[in-house]
């Protein structure tokens, strides 16, 4: 989700709400703990907020108690502002954003940091969606989106091994599987077939493959229209395994 999309529901609202919402967005979706008034104003202008160029953000912040504070003092001569707990609650009420589940806060931060390091735009988009789902306590959706980003990353790695090695590994598992020449061709290949081929392709070792097969089973339970609901510990375990195997 872009800042433009996040701010859209309140784009013509109160200046204080807009400023606080920017702080909230950069903290929870970008992993940035604090911002200066100049940084906030730049974000508002870039998001095409009406009259953002004329906004006195410093004055807005100075009158936003008890929702903001500046615990770290100045950075390059400017005060760095952060949301207080009251500010967090206020923004969630204004933006209608559910409070994150305490048990997944570490995973939210992990995925936020990870997204910034993923070069493939499609894979990064899936990880960003997983973060939003975690923040909304939508654990099933978070698992599905993270899996999509992870399998896309493995597809890229497999292509990097060469199409001959890739297709030899796939046909060993399923002689009828479609030939893969580009990333889009994987849409015809079952995830399980691909995972079983990964050790031969040189992408995963057997232990990693077995763990990813277990992760795929959970992904399928979450992606199909069943009554299954993963708990927080199950979601955390999934994230730890997938991130550890695919992205590190």
N, C-alpha and C positions, 0 to 999 in steps of 0.2 A: 504493500500500500504506500502510495506517495503522500507527501505532506499536503499536496493539493486536494487529494481525495479525503484525507483525514479532516482537514479544516472546512471542507465544503459545506457541511450542515450548519456551521456557525459563521460562514464567511461574511455575513452582514450583521453579526452580533456585536456584543460588547467588546471593546478593546482588551479589557482585562482577560476575558475568556479566551480570546485569540492568542494572547501572549502566553497564558498558562498552558494552553493546548499545544503550543509549539514546544515548550519545555517538556511536556509529557511525551510528545511524539519522539523527540530526539533522545529522551532517556530510555523509553521502552522499545522503540523500534530501531534506534541507531546506536544504543549503548553509550550515549554521551551524557555524562552526569550533570554538567552545568553549562550555562551559556551566558555570554555577555549581552547587553542590550543591543549592541550593534549586530551581533550574530542573529538575534531574534528578529530584528527589523529586516535584515537581509533575507531571512527565510520567509517572512511575510510578504515582502515585495516579490520575491521569486515565485511565490504561490498565487500571485495576482489578487491579493486581498485588496478590496476597495480602500483607497485613501491610506494605504500602508506607508507610502513614502512620506506622508505628512505626520505620521504617528510619532508622538513623543514616548518611546518605549521606556526610557528611564523613569519618566513621571508615572507611567502605568505601573511599573514594578515597585516604585517607592510607595505607591498607594494600594499595593496588593497584599498587605499583611492580613491574616497570618498565613497566606498561601505560598509565599516565597521567602527565602533567606539567602544570605551569601556567606556560607561558613568557611570558604577557602580564601576569602579576601579578593585581591585583585590579580588579574592575569594580563600582562602587557599594559598595565596602567588602568585597566577596566575591571569593575566588579563582576564576579561570576555568580550568577543566580541559579538556585536550585529550588525545586518544589519541596514544600514540607509535606508531612503526612496529611495534613488538612488540605493542602493543595492537590495532592493525589486524589483524595476522595472527591474534592470539588470538581475536578476535571472529569472524573468518571461519571459523576452525576450529570454534568452538562452534556457530555458526549455520549452518554448511555453506554459506557464501556464497563463490562463486568469486572469485578476485582479478581486478579489472578489467584489461582490456588497456591497457597504457600509452598506446597510440596514440589512445585515445578518451576519455582523462580530461578534456581540454578540452571535448569535446562533452557529457560528463556534466554538467559544471558549467554549460555554456551552457543545457542543457535544464532543469536544476534551477532556474536563475534565471528562465527563461522561464515555467515552470509557475506560479510565484508571481504572474505578471503577467496570466495568461490568466483572464478573468472567466467564460467559459462552462465550467460544471462538467464537461460531457461531454468537451470538447476538452482541458481540463486533465487529466482522468483518462487520456486516451490518451497525453499527454506524460509523465505520471508512469510509465505502463507502459513507455514507450520508455526512460526512464532505468533502470528496473530491468533491462530486457533488455540494455542496454549494459553495465551492471555485471556481468551474468552472461555477457558475451561472446556473447550471442545477437543477432548483428547483423541477421540477416534479420527477426526479430521486431521489433527496434527500428525498422527502416525501415518496417515495416507499421503499427506503432502511431503513429509520428510522422506518417505520411501521413494516417492517419485523423483525427488532431487538426488537421492543416493543412487538409484538405478540408472538415472541419466548420466551421472558421473562415472559409474562403472562402464556404461556403454562407450563413453568417450575414451576411457582407458583401454578398453578392448580394441577399439578401432586403431588406437595408437600402436598396437602390437602387430598390425598388418592384417589386411582382409583375408589372406590365405590362412594364417594361423587362426584367426577368428572363426572362419567358416569351417575349417577342419574340426575345431573343437565343438562347434554347434552340431554338425552332421554326425559326429561321433555319438552324441546324446540322442539326436533325432534325425535320422536320414531324410525325413520328409520336410525338415524345416526350411524356411525360405532363406535364400542367399542374402547376406548383408553386405552392402557396399557403402552405405552412408547411414548416419544416425537415425534417419526417419525409418529405415528398413527394420529397425528393432520392434516397431509396432506389430510386426507379424511373428515375432519370436516370443514364446512364453517366458516369463521371468524365471520360472523354475528350470527350464531348459538352459537358459543363459547361465544361471548360477552354477548348475552342474558342470557346465563347460568351462567355467572360469579358471579352475586349476590347470587345465590343459592349455588354456590360452595364455596363462601367465599373469592373471590379474589378481586372483585370490589363492591362498593356500587352502588345503582341505579343511583345516579347523575354522578358518574364516568363512569358507563357503557354508559349512554346517551351521554356523551362527547366523549367517544371512538367510539361510533356508528357514530357520526358526522365526526370524524377523518377518519373512515373507508370509509365513502362516498367520502371524498376528495381523499383519497388514490386510490380509484377505478377510479375516474375521471382522476387521473394522470397516472394510470397504464394501462389504455385502450387506444387504438389508436384513439384518438379524437383530435380535434383542441384546446381543453382546455389548457390554460396556467395559472397557479396560479401566482398571484402577490407576491411581497416581503412580504407584510403585511399578506397575507393569509398563506404563508409558515412559517412566524415567529409565527403566532397564533397556527398553527398546532404543531410546535416544542414545544412551551411553554406548550400546553395542554398535549401532549403525554409524554414529559419528566416529567412534574409535576405529572401526574397520575401514570405512570408506574415505574419511576425510583427514586422517592423520597418518 
